[in-house]
Amino acid sequence: MENCIFCKIVAGEIPSPRLYEDEKMIVIRDIEPKAKLHYLCIPKTHFALLSEMDTEKAEILKHCFSVIPALEEKLGLQEGYRVIINQGENGGQTVKHLHIHLLGGEKLADF
């Protein structure tokens, strides 16, 4: 997508250190962290909502969720972490490119 900040990061148009990258996804630090450790797992394929998911996008998300546990130690999340996908304006989604928040590094508050 032309004006999508995450698409620009994936394309290398906006620099952002990649903590992990493969053919389907990248992992970067969140620039507005909500926990001691806050990462974003961003699929390289643009889509905004789970409701837009088709078979290809479902495979991409399956891949993301299979890689995340393998990154626990590298990202310092071995003591536990929270996984969040915000959906739509009321769900707190500020970037209209589906992404997975990984929060940890401290005891997180209940909600």
Number of C-alpha atoms within 10 A of each C-alpha: 12 6 7 13 15 23 19 15 18 22 11 10 11 12 10 15 11 12 15 15 15 11 8 14 19 21 26 18 18 17 10 8 13 14 18 11 17 21 23 21 26 24 26 21 17 17 16 17 16 15 8 10 14 10 7 10 16 13 13 19 21 11 14 21 14 11 15 16 11 10 15 16 10 10 19 13 19 13 11 14 20 13 14 12 17 19 19 15 10 8 9 10 16 11 15 18 21 24 28 21 23 25 23 23 16 13 12 14 6 4 3
